[in-house]
Amino acid sequence: MPELPEVETFKKYFDNTSLNKTVKDIKIRDNRILKIPEEQFIKEVKGQTFKSTLRHGKYLFVKLNSKYIVFHFGMTGDFEYFNDLNDEPIHSRILFELNNGYYLSYISMRMFGKVDLTNTVKEFLKKKKLGPDGYTMTIEEFKDTLKRRSAIAKTALMDQSIIAGIGNLYSDEILFRTKIHPKTKINLLTDAKLVDLFNNIKEVLKFGIENEGDLSIYPNNFLIPHRVLEEKCPICGTILQRYEISGRHGFFCATCQSLK
């Protein structure tokens, strides 16, 4: 976390609070958050206007006059917009003072997030080798990115070079809804199953975006509310299985998602 729906929520928050504002000053509270030298970042951003935003996968791009700020939120990233400096969040890493008297704080409690600059979005996506965006990709892009892939389904969904934006939480939900075992080889799926998988990627991400990534309001028929030990599958009542792949823990139903 945050995954694609959460970053889309951050984008909307940024658009509603800070878009078209000019950066009057910048305070770097911890330069370890930056991927470039602090002096360069301040020089490139101070005096610039936030012109537009674009999200790709888990990255948010904010267009300046000639470059883009790149925000990655790690596990605990967030924004906060406020007008009293005494209200600056405790884990604020970069503080943008805006020309309307307000401030925008980029927050990262555990320092897993990063902030960078790029000349173009295309250049950054190529450098990071990011696949198509999970929410906006077409079925043609989806099938093309999976060509000649032999990874297991869970790994394939979380691999940002294959599909950008999906992480541990939403990959479990997508596989559950598509009735695919996490260790199924992606190249063994039928065309019909691939289309089903594509549709569920879109539906799960859409639901997350519409509900602003609030996990507390997911209905009982989703897997997400049941991703804890000893919980039962909301469809068949089987005790959910916990597993580990590439150091990440997930959950699935061995009955609904049998390994064929």
N, C-alpha and C positions, 0 to 999 in steps of 0.2 A: 504494500500500500504506500502511496496512492497509485491506483491503476487508472486506466483511461477515463472512466466516468468521473472520478474524483478530480482529475486534471481538467476535464471539460467544465466541471463546477468552478474550479479556480479561474478558468478563462472567463466565464460569465461574471464572476465576482470582479475580476480585473476590469472587464469591459464596463461594468456598471459603476465603478468607482474611479478608475484612474485613466481611462482612455481619453485621449486628446489633452491631457495635462502635460505640462512641461516640467522637467526635473530641475529644480532650483539648486539643490545640493544633494550630496550623497555621503552617508557615513557607513563605512565598512566596519562592522562590529567584530567580525572574525574573517580574515582574508583566506582562511583555509577553505572557505566555501567557494572561492573563485577558481576558475580554470585558467585564468590569465592574470598577469601582475595587477595588483591593486591600482597603481598609478595609471595604467593603461585603461582599465575599466572606467575609472572616474573621468578621465580625459575624454573617452569616447561617448559617455552617457550624459554627463552633466551639461545642461543647457538644451538637451534634445527633448523632443515631444514624442509621447507614446501614440503612434499613429494608427496602429491596428494590431490584431493578434491572430495567431494561427496555432492550432494544436495538432501535433502528429504523435500518435501513440501516447507516451507518458511525458512528452516534452511540450512546453509552451513557448512559443516564439512571439516576442513583442517587437514590432517594427519601429525603428527610429527613423531619422532622416535618411541615413544611408546604410545602416546595419541593423541587425536583430540581436536583442538580448535573448538568451536561451535559458529558460528555467527548467531544472529537473528537481523533483520534490523528494526523492529518496523514499524513506518510510514515514517520515514525520513532517514533511514540508507543508507550508500553508502561506497565505497572505493575510495581512490585517491592515485595514484602512482606518485612520483615526485623526483627530485634530488637536489632541493634547499630548505633548511629548512625554508627560508623566505616565501616559497609558501605553508606552511602548512595550511590546511583549517581552517576557524574560529571555526567550530564545531567539530574539531578533538577530539576524546575521547581516542583513543589508537594510539600511533605512534610506528611502527615497523621500526627500522633502519636495513637495510639489508646489506649483505656483499659485494654487488656490488656498494655501495655508494648511493643507492636510498633509499627512504622511502615509506612505505605503511601506509596510515592513514585510520583508521576505523572511519567513521563520523556518528554522530547521533544528529541532530539538536535539536529534542524535547525529547531526552533521553528515547524513548520507546524501543530502541534496547537493546540487552543484549549480553554479551560475556561470555562463560563458557568453561570448559574443561570436557572431558569424556574419559573413558578408551576405549570404543567401541561405534560405531554408534548404534548397536543393543541395548546396555544398555540404551542409551539416549532415543531412540524411545520408549522403554518400560516404562521408567520413566515418559515420557511426555504423554504416552498413545496415540501416533500418529497413525492414520490410514495409509493405503497405499498411496503412492505418486500419486497425481492426474494425472501426465503425464506418468508415467511408469507402472501404475497398469494394470493388465489384466482384461478382462471382468469377469473372475471367481472371482478375488479378489473384484471387484466392486460389484457384486451380493452378495457375501458373507458378505461384510461389511455393506450392507443394510438390511440383514436379520433381521426380527423382529423389524425393525425401524419404528416408527410411527410419526416421526418429519415431519414438513412441508418441502417442497422442498428447499426453500431458506435457512432455518436453517441447513438442512442436508448437503448441499453443503459447507457451511461455517464452519461446525463442524470439527475441525482438527482431532478429534478422529475417525471420519468416513472416511473422505478423506483429506489428507494433501496437503495444498498449495493454495486452492481456497479461495478468500476473497469476499468482497462486490461487487467490480467492475465486476470481471469475472463471479461470480455467476449470476448476472443480465443478462449478455450476453449469458451465457449457457442456462438459462431458456427461454430467448427470442427466441433463435434459435431452441429450442426444443418445443416451444409453450406450455410451462407449466406455469400455474399461480404460483406465489411465495408461496401461502398458500395451494397448493395442498399437501395432505398427501402423503409422499413418498411410503407408503405401498399400496396405491391405484393405482399406476402406473402399466400398463400391461407390460408383458415381452418385447413386441415390443417397448414400450415407454422407458423402461429402457435401451434397447440397443441403441435407438436413443439418449437418454441422455448421455450415455457412449461415444458414437461417437462424440457428440458435445463438451463434456469436453475435449477430446483429440484435436479436431480441434481448439477450441478457445485457448487452452493453446499453441498449436503448432504455431498458428498465432502470439501470443504474444511473444513467444520465438524467432521466426524468425525475428520479427521486434523489438527485444530488449526492449519490453515494452514501446515503444514510442506511446503514445496515440494520438498524433497529426496526425498520418498517417493512422488511421483506415478509411476504405472506408465508404461511406454513408449508405450502406445497413446493417451495424452493428448498434447495439443499443448504443454502447459506445459514439459516437460523439453526441448523442441526449439526454444524461442523464442530462438534465437541465429542469427547470420549463417551461411549455408552449411549449415545443418541441413536434413535431409530430412523430408518428411511421413511420419509413422509409419504411415499407411494405404497410400499409393500410391508413396512414394519420390521424389516430385517435390521439388526444392529449394524451400524455403519462401520466400515473398516478404515483404520488410519494407516497411512503408508508414507514412505519417504522416497523422494526422487531428487537427485542432485542437491541434497541438503535441505529440501523444502518438504514440509509435512502437508499432506492433503487428506481428503476423505472421499469415499465412494461407497456405493451399495453393490456388494458382490452378487446380489440377485438381479437387480435391474441392469447392472453393468458387467455382465459376465464376460470373461476373457475367452473368446471363441477361437 
